[in-house]
């Protein structure tokens, strides 16, 4: 333990803090011993300001904001992470295919370009409302938004690396295509890919929150940061700030954490 | 130059066809049944069938697609399922409201972003650079609608600096006669400066929200591009000539115009959809808010129309940007020829 504490320094401290924040939100439901259940309302104690009894206060129907902010992280982060990784897994072969200098590759890119011409947030809203309001479709919307981004990134990264000498040598030595991709190409783009995945997860958290903010996707009584902000949004005009501010801060810190981790990964890989 | 422009323009009709087809596919090939929502839960099978026939949903998808394309060629986007208002009229009505918001937000975003990014680039590696980097990270991590709510709390509730976020003008104010549909433009055209002032006050919160939010993008780009060109050979040369630091900074700015223009164009096109939630928060009554209400009602022609419209705006903006950049940047011009 002491060995690990000694390893903490100025450079990796932000990353460690970020990871702890994310663990706090992902597994908070198991880590904390809530004094108030996140799914039962206390009708007498509505709109209680933060303080004694309720650390973060209660909302208009008497839900405890602290426990709900923590519990919401589980579902919001799950959707964002799984959507991002599915998009990465789909985007990887597409991007590698598109990095060939063939007509088909150009066609893939043209179609993806067209797709990006659409307002992506609105597209996500359309998908979730028209395909059915459930978590599966929110994840699907996240995948759909992000596959073109990953494809584009992987393509441009692969294109630069394909030009380099060591790939040329590998081809000259008679290495197979799979070997070149798995031994030479992938290790070299892994850093950029992971960094992008981290940023994309951060984006996805905001998209998920935006969806629940307008009332689709994860909806009450299930806790989610977006719907909690929505519930408090009218009260910002009358001064009951705590309903929106705490879930808003939760989004802020999660997004900041993923962005910090992404910057750290990029720096780490640039050193090598 | 003309050859390049022609090359870019010839791509537009083909792309428009793809965009309109995609708009149709996204909305029509879905498992959800809009009739269920329109008719409500307690409607009988006959009522549903009647609605289906009335809205043309009983026909096959191919038939509807051909119908949609032929109507489109006549410039007809269909009309709303619910109130029968032609979609094109609605888009016309709300377009300029959003346009005004986007222009104001972009202005704030560019000025603020340049200020922050420029500060970082000028003092690169020093304390201000690190500070601005932190500021940009913070701005980047706040969702825009949450930022909007925070501004409502502080500027409206706490310090009472701005009017209530309930729309473009106060409840008792009289809107100007509609010419373009945009409140600020119309009141300016009518010479009604009183309404213009009121409108500007109401526009402050949403445009500042979007402005701050998107300034992080400009800030990062400005920091990177300016930083790079301040380290470049030409600036070194300028330094050796004994030019002032400020002069060199101006030269670096000229060098940075291409990426900045690109960002402005991308944001301009993207904001027609991206400002939808902010419009909802501030009851702005623009095209984004209209689209969201229509989507939640499953008003298919309206959704289709909006997606098509947004796609086309993006298409035209990007084409225009391409032409502008090839005009401004001789390096790119050489490459495309």
Interface residues (C-beta under 8 A of the other chain):
Chain A: X114 X115 X117 X118 X119 X120 X121 X122 X123 X125 X126 X127 X129 X130 X131 X132 X202 X206 X209 X210 X213 X214 X215 X216 X229 X232 X233 X236 X237 X238 X239 X241 X244 X245 X248 X251 X252 X253 X255 X256 X259 X260
Chain B: X15 X18 X19 X22 X23 X26 X27 X30 X31 X32 X34 X137 X138 X140 X141 X142 X143 X145 X146 X149 X150 X152 X153 X156 X157 X164 X165 X269 X270 X272 X273 X274 X276 X277 X280 X281 X288 X291 X292 X295 X296 X298 X303 X306 X307 X310 X311 X314 X315 X318
